[in-house]
Amino acid sequence: MIIITMGIPMLMATNKPAEAPLPPDPGQLSVDEGAALYRLMTWLSPSFPVGAFSYSSGIEWAVETGDITNAASLQGWLSTMLSDGAGFCDGVFLAYTHRAAMTDGDKSLRDVAELAGAFLPSKERALEAFTQGKAFVDISLNAWPHERLQRLVAACGGPVVYPVAVGLVSAAHGVPLAPTMHTFFHAVVSNWISAGARLVPLGQTDSQRVLAALEPVVVETGRRATAASLDDLGSATFRADIAGMRHETQYTRLFRS
């Protein structure tokens, strides 16, 4: 209540009871959890400058030959690439890298980095994977200088492919494997869809429908990749591998791979 006495406003106490403080939010992120989520969202955002928009992973050739003609065929192609091809294999390499980095297993890091590089089926696929891997590590080190990450990268003994780079950076910063895996797959699938949308072409609504339809495939492939051993590595996407090889000599191209 406010009263005026000799032209001077004065506050009078009221009997209104004080409001009880809100209970703490049980789902609130800790400072470390918030920082980890912030970095993960940044690293695997389409705006993170690793040049992912320059690559189609052979989708350009698949569109030219009529394998992909609409949203449904793009969804089928990507679902197979993710669950039975490069997607699953990249997830296994990410998981093994993350675990080795968390335990400072230098020998394991070198072995998985070499295997991941040798697992690429074509020259263009290697260009894509190593270029993005180098950019991911370099930009991370420049924006978030980290001595442990520098040591982990050195332990790999040479250039690393993209999923290995993501495993190294996330482990060095203490970001858990599970959210890293699912965010990585979301980024990969989103980039594939972006390439398909420009090539087919597709509208924004159809692109989002494809992304939504692939959600269970992303979740399941992430679960399988996290639990897999190196003996489980393998690809059955021969047509996609051929697409990457044929793209190297394609007459007109929008993408580098």
C-alpha positions in Angstrom: 0.0 0.0 0.0 1.2 3.5 -0.9 0.1 6.7 1.0 1.1 10.3 0.5 2.3 12.4 3.5 3.2 16.0 2.9 3.8 15.2 -0.8 6.2 12.4 0.0 5.2 8.8 -1.1 5.6 6.2 1.6 5.3 2.5 1.5 3.2 0.8 4.1 3.6 -2.9 5.0 0.8 -5.2 4.2 -0.2 -8.5 5.7 0.2 -10.3 2.3 2.2 -13.5 3.0 5.5 -14.0 1.3 5.4 -16.4 -1.7 7.1 -19.8 -1.1 10.2 -20.3 -3.2 9.8 -22.6 -6.2 11.1 -26.1 -5.6 14.4 -27.0 -7.4 14.0 -28.5 -10.9 15.1 -32.1 -10.6 16.0 -32.1 -14.3 18.1 -29.0 -14.2 21.6 -29.4 -15.8 24.7 -28.9 -13.7 27.2 -26.4 -14.8 29.4 -29.1 -16.4 26.4 -30.8 -18.0 25.3 -27.5 -19.5 28.8 -26.7 -20.8 29.0 -30.2 -22.4 25.6 -29.9 -24.1 26.5 -26.4 -25.4 29.7 -27.7 -26.9 28.1 -30.8 -28.4 25.4 -28.7 -30.0 28.0 -26.4 -31.4 30.4 -29.0 -32.7 27.7 -31.0 -34.6 25.7 -28.0 -35.8 25.4 -27.4 -39.6 27.1 -24.1 -39.0 30.2 -25.7 -37.6 32.7 -25.0 -40.4 33.9 -28.5 -41.3 32.6 -28.2 -44.9 30.0 -30.9 -44.6 27.8 -29.1 -47.1 30.3 -29.8 -49.8 29.8 -33.6 -49.7 27.0 -35.9 -50.6 28.6 -39.3 -49.9 27.7 -40.5 -53.4 24.0 -39.4 -53.3 24.6 -37.1 -56.3 25.4 -40.1 -58.5 22.4 -42.0 -57.1 20.1 -39.2 -58.1 21.6 -39.0 -61.6 21.1 -42.7 -62.2 17.5 -42.7 -60.8 18.1 -44.7 -57.6 16.8 -41.6 -55.7 13.9 -39.8 -57.3 11.7 -38.6 -54.4 11.4 -38.4 -50.6 10.5 -42.1 -50.2 13.5 -43.4 -52.2 15.8 -40.9 -50.4 14.6 -42.2 -47.1 15.1 -45.8 -48.1 18.6 -45.1 -49.4 19.7 -43.2 -46.2 18.1 -45.8 -43.9 20.3 -48.5 -45.5 23.4 -46.3 -45.5 22.9 -45.6 -41.8 22.0 -49.1 -40.5 24.0 -51.3 -42.8 26.7 -49.1 -44.3 29.0 -46.2 -43.6 26.8 -44.8 -40.8 27.0 -47.9 -38.5 30.7 -48.3 -39.2 31.4 -44.7 -38.3 29.4 -45.1 -35.1 31.6 -48.1 -34.1 34.8 -46.1 -34.7 33.4 -43.1 -32.8 32.6 -45.4 -29.8 35.9 -47.1 -29.8 37.8 -43.8 -30.1 35.8 -42.3 -27.2 36.5 -45.2 -24.9 40.2 -45.3 -25.7 40.5 -41.6 -25.2 38.7 -41.7 -21.9 41.2 -44.2 -20.6 44.2 -42.7 -22.3 44.8 -45.8 -24.3 47.3 -44.6 -26.8 47.9 -47.9 -28.5 44.1 -48.4 -28.9 43.7 -44.9 -30.3 46.4 -45.5 -33.0 44.9 -48.8 -33.9 41.3 -47.6 -34.3 42.4 -44.4 -36.2 44.4 -46.5 -38.7 41.5 -49.0 -39.1 39.0 -46.3 -39.6 41.1 -44.7 -42.3 41.6 -48.1 -44.1 37.9 -48.8 -44.0 37.0 -46.2 -46.6 35.8 -47.7 -49.9 36.9 -45.0 -52.3 39.3 -42.1 -52.9 36.5 -39.5 -52.6 35.1 -41.0 -49.5 38.6 -40.8 -48.0 38.8 -37.1 -49.1 35.5 -36.4 -47.4 36.3 -38.2 -44.1 39.9 -36.9 -43.6 39.1 -33.3 -44.6 36.2 -33.1 -42.2 38.2 -34.8 -39.5 41.1 -32.4 -39.8 38.8 -29.4 -39.8 36.9 -30.7 -36.8 40.0 -31.1 -34.7 41.7 -27.8 -35.8 38.6 -25.7 -35.2 37.9 -27.3 -31.8 41.5 -26.7 -30.7 41.4 -23.1 -31.8 38.1 -22.3 -30.2 38.5 -24.5 -27.1 42.3 -24.9 -26.5 42.9 -28.1 -24.7 46.2 -29.8 -23.9 44.7 -33.2 -23.4 43.1 -33.1 -26.8 46.4 -32.2 -28.4 48.0 -35.2 -26.7 45.2 -37.5 -27.8 45.4 -36.3 -31.4 49.2 -36.9 -31.4 48.7 -40.4 -30.0 46.7 -41.3 -33.2 49.9 -40.9 -35.2 48.5 -39.0 -38.2 45.4 -37.6 -39.8 42.1 -38.9 -38.5 38.7 -39.3 -40.1 35.6 -37.5 -39.0 34.0 -40.0 -36.6 37.4 -40.5 -34.9 37.8 -36.7 -34.6 34.4 -36.4 -32.9 35.3 -39.2 -30.5 38.6 -37.6 -29.6 37.1 -34.1 -29.0 34.1 -35.2 -27.1 36.1 -37.5 -24.8 38.8 -34.8 -24.2 36.1 -32.5 -23.0 34.3 -35.1 -20.9 31.2 -35.3 -23.0 29.5 -38.7 -22.5 29.4 -41.2 -25.4 25.6 -41.7 -25.6 24.7 -38.1 -26.4 27.7 -37.7 -28.6 26.7 -40.8 -30.7 23.1 -39.7 -31.2 24.1 -36.1 -32.0 26.7 -37.3 -34.5 24.2 -39.5 -36.3 21.7 -36.6 -36.4 24.3 -34.4 -38.0 25.3 -37.0 -40.6 21.7 -37.8 -41.5 20.8 -34.1 -41.7 23.7 -33.4 -44.1 22.7 -36.4 -46.3 19.1 -35.1 -46.4 20.3 -31.6 -47.2 22.3 -33.0 -50.2 19.3 -35.0 -51.4 17.0 -32.0 -51.0 19.2 -30.0 -53.4 19.6 -32.8 -55.9 16.1 -34.4 -56.2 15.0 -31.6 -55.4 12.8 -31.7 -52.3 11.0 -29.0 -50.4 11.6 -28.2 -46.7 8.5 -30.1 -45.5 9.5 -33.3 -47.3 13.0 -33.0 -45.9 11.7 -32.8 -42.4 9.5 -35.8 -43.0 12.4 -37.8 -44.1 14.4 -36.7 -41.0 11.5 -37.6 -38.7 11.0 -41.0 -40.4 14.7 -41.8 -39.8 14.6 -41.1 -36.1 14.1 -44.7 -35.0 16.8 -45.8 -37.3 19.2 -43.3 -35.8 18.3 -44.4 -32.3 18.7 -48.1 -33.0 21.9 -47.7 -35.0 23.4 -45.7 -32.2 22.5 -48.4 -29.7 24.0 -51.1 -32.0 27.2 -49.1 -32.7 27.7 -48.4 -29.0 27.5 -52.1 -28.1 29.4 -53.5 -31.1 32.9 -54.8 -31.2 35.4 -54.3 -34.0 34.5 -57.8 -35.2 31.0 -56.5 -36.0 32.3 -54.0 -38.5 31.0 -54.5 -42.0 29.0 -52.9 -44.8 26.4 -54.3 -47.1 25.7 -51.1 -49.1 27.5 -52.0 -52.3 25.4 -49.7 -54.4 26.2 -46.8 -52.2 29.9 -47.6 -52.3 29.8 -47.8 -56.1 28.0 -44.5 -56.1 30.9 -42.9 -54.3 33.4 -44.4 -56.8 31.3 -43.4 -59.9 30.9 -39.9 -58.6 34.7 -39.3 -59.0 34.3 -39.3 -62.8 30.7 -37.9 -63.0 30.4 -35.4 -65.8 28.7 -32.6 -63.9 28.9 -32.3 -60.1 27.6 -30.1 -57.3 29.5 -31.9 -54.6 33.0 -33.0 -53.9 32.0 -36.5 -53.1 
